[in-house]
């Protein structure tokens, strides 16, 4: 599992509005480190690091635990090809070219953390 710094993780979750970019389901922050559950938010690499993907924001996406586990080492396109045709397209917040003015999408618990929070990598 690739490590993503807490500040970057929070930034991606804010950008994506706490919605899985693959299945479109709402996700939540874990209550404790390494929590598992279908609605627990994770960060996924669109192009896996093993395939040359970077840790840049444009290559990161909010994903629910089941989608992240199922995608494993596939690229985003490879994984989307395995999803049922009814799967929603990527929501606008996950589009790296979309404007980042998503203040209305910031859940209260993320907004309350503030930019100065100290967070290391997992």
C-alpha positions, -999 to +999 in steps of 0.1 A: +000+000+000+014+033-010+016+060+017-002+093+012+005+121+036-025+131+057-026+166+043-027+153+007-053+126+016-076+153+031-070+175+000-081+147-023-111+138-002-122+175-003-117+177-040-137+145-046-165+154-021-161+121-002-176+102-031-160+070-046-147+079-080-155+044-093-189+034-080-202+069-069-211+058-034-205+082-004-175+073+018-165+084+053-132+089+071-122+060+092-128+063+129-093+047+137-062+039+116-065+009+093-103+006+098-120-016+072-155-013+059-174-008+027-179+029+033-144+037+045-126+063+023-093+053+007-070+070-018-063+051-050-037+057-077-055+060-111-023+046-127-007+023-101+028+032-090+039-003-102+029+009-137+048+042-134+020+062-118+029+092-097+018+104-063+007+137-078-029+148-070-040+143-107-032+106-103-050+102-070-087+095-065-111+089-036-122+053-036-144+031-013-126+002+002-143-025-020-134-006-052-098+000-041-093-036-032-110-049-064-089-026-086-057-037-070-029-033-096-050-024-126-050+010-143-082+031-140-092+021-176-086-016-170-107-015-138-135+005-154-137-022-181-146-047-154-174-026-139-211-031-149-222-008-177-245+011-153-215+024-133-216+062-132-189+082-149-163+098-128-178+126-108-167+162-118-148+167-085-123+139-095-115+155-128-080+169-124-088+197-149-119+208-130-116+240-110-107+234-073-133+257-059-152+229-041-157+246-007-194+235-007-183+199-009-161+199+021-175+178+049-175+194+083-150+171+098-124+178+071-130+216+072-126+216+109-091+201+107-075+231+092-045+234+070-020+234+098-026+199+110+005+178+114+002+145+096+028+120+086+026+093+061+009+061+070 
